[in-house]
Amino acid sequence: MQETYQIVSKIQRYDPDNDRSWIQNYQLETGRILQFTDLFRKINKELDPTLAWNSSCEHGQCGTCSVKINGKPMLACELLVENAVVHFETTEFLIEPLTIAPVVRDLIVDFDKAYERVHKIKPYIIEPVANPNSGNEYKIAPGHLQRYVDATRCINCFCCATACISSHHNFLGPNAIMASVVRLMDLREQAKDERKTLLYSEEGVYRCHTSRACSFVCPKEIDVAHFIALAKSGALESDA
């Protein structure tokens, strides 16, 4: 088993002060089980303290470290060096920021701008149904919950929106659609008509080209395309 690799990281840089973009190469020896966030940290420490990148939890739950690696949107904290070498069959990696929002600096994008589409879909319960068990939690039968529990695992990393061939053309985007799907299937949501108005608007599900790229890149292995297909067919009602 190879313990270290000579890695070449070709990182897209952006300097907002001079509005300048360029690709910068970094070559360094790394351990096989280093995460790509560790790789960025190693570059900062040993080669270039000016490289800017995002991360928070580094446990695959917050989505802030999403980047494109050799063209594929991925969570940098979940990708190990050895796995990347095997997956891409190379030790050279082109690392770019996501394309779902303007770049702030280097690998950091404006997530506030990206979240505008998610906020538009209203990812919360708009009008709650009266709880039949007043004073207690709202109970949902396991059988019903099972229909959409996978959809609730979305962490809004925007990998799907970056890979989507439709999301840059007046489409709300796969993860925003997923947020609405969850609430349409939620017994506690009463404002179904309001949700469907936006879901089936000119920005909604019919903009989807069914490329299934969203499902292919989802780091949580959610079949996003399946839930969008349910929305297209009108099979999302909670009592269906």
C-alpha positions, 0 to 999 in steps of 0.5 A: 500500500502506497503511504504517500503521493506526489500530488499536483493541485491546479487550483483556480485562483481569483483576486477580487481586488484586481479582478484577476483569475488564474490557475496556480499549480501546487506540488507537494507530498501528501499522506494517503488518508489526507482529506482535500481540506487537509490538502488545502491546509497543508498548502496554506502552511507550507506553500501559500498562506494566501490561498482562500477556501471554505470549510466548517464541520469537516464531517460532511454535514454542512456543505461549505467545503464544496468545490469542483475536482476534475470537473465533479462537484464534491465535498472536499472534506469527504474526499481522501487523497488515495480515493481521489487518485483511484477515482480519477486515475491521476495524481493531478487535480484541477480544483475550481469553485462551484458555479452556482454563485459569484466567486468571492475569492479563490475557492470561496463563492457567495453562498448568500447569493446561492441560498436566494433560490432556496429561500424563495422556495420557503424551506420551512412549514408555511402554515402548520396543520393543527396538531391532533396531539395537542401539547405533544409532538406531531406524530407521523407514522413510520410508513409515511415518513419512509416515503420522504426521509431520504430527501431530508438528508440534503445538506444544501452543499449545492453540488447538485445545482452545480452539476445540473444542466438546467439550474443556471437557466431560470431553474430554481435548482435541484436542492431548492426543489428538494426543499419544497418536495420535503414539505409537500410530503410533510403531513404537518404542512397545510399550504400545499397550494402555495407551494405547488404554485412555485413548484410548477411555475416557469422556474419549477420542476418542468425546467428540469431536463432529467439528466440525473446529474444531481443524483450522480454527484450527491454526496449524501447519495440521495436520488434527487432525480427520483424526487423531482420525477415524483414532483413532475408526476404530481405524486407528492401529496401527503395523503397519496 
